[in-house]
Amino acid sequence: MNIASLFNLAGPDLIIILLIVLLLFGAKKLPELARGMGQAVREFSKAKDEFEREVTRPPESAPAPAPKLDHPPTEVAQHTQAENGDHTQETPQTHA
């Protein structure tokens, strides 16, 4: 896709735009502007291609698998009275 098709510009439209650019910047600066525009378009295209390669490239290495456990998991601790909703506190009794 080029810029003329992007903005739906025809031949006469482009000629008028080029004449305006020529009047604004002068004939001496026109080659510098064209060179700068060419470099900018080239850099943009290069960056776009590099980005597309990064996005479509498969990952270099798969993630490491999780380590296997040699022993079965331990039992879960039982609920305490406070966790079950019983908020009564027992005081330890001492025998004399």
N, C-alpha and C positions, 0 to 999 in steps of 0.2 A: 504494500500500500504506500503510495507516495503522498506528498502533502497536497498536491493539486486535487486528487480524488477525495482526500479527507475533508477539504473545505468546499468541494464541488466547484472548483474554479476551472474556467475554460481558457482558451488561448488569449482572447482580448483582455480578460481580467488579469492574467499573469503579466502581460505586457505593461498594463497600467501600473501594476504594483512595482515592477522592475524600474519603470521610469521614475516613480516617486522615490524609490530607494536611491536611484542614481542622483536625483536632485538633492536629496537630503545629505548623502555622504560624499558625493563627488566621485569622479571617474578614478582618481588615484586610490581611494580607499576601497573601491568595489572588489578588487582581487583579494585584499586582506579579509574583507567580510566573507567572501565566498569560501576562502580557505578555512577561516574560523568556523563557519557553519558546517563545512565538510568534516572537520575534525570533531565537532560536537556530535554530529550525527553518527560518526564512526564509533566514538566512545560510548554513546548511548546504545548502539547496536551491540557492541562488544559486551557491555555490562548486562544487557538483556539476555544475550546468548549464554553468558556465564551463569546467570541466575537460573535459566531454564535447565542447564546441565546439572546444577546443584539440586534442583527440585526433583528432576527425573532420575537421578543417579541412585542406584540401590545402596543401602548402607554398607559400609566397608566390612563390618564384622557384626555378627549377631550378638545380642546380650548373653552374658554367661548364664548358664542354667543355675537354678537354686541348688544349694548343697543338700544332699540327702542326709537324713537323720539316722544315726546308728542305733538309737534307743527310742522307745515309744515315748510319747509326750507324758509329762507328769500330770497327776490329778489336780483339778482346780480346787482351791481352798473353799471350805464350807462357809456359809453365811454366818455372821455373828448375830447376836440378839439385836443389836442396834440396827443392823441392816434389814432385819425382818420386821421392823416396826415396834419391837418391844424395847421401850426406853427405860425400863426399870433397871436400876443398878443394884447388884448384889454386893454387899460388903463382906469381905473375908472375915471369918470368925476365927478367933484365936482361942485356944484352950489353955487354961492356966493350971 
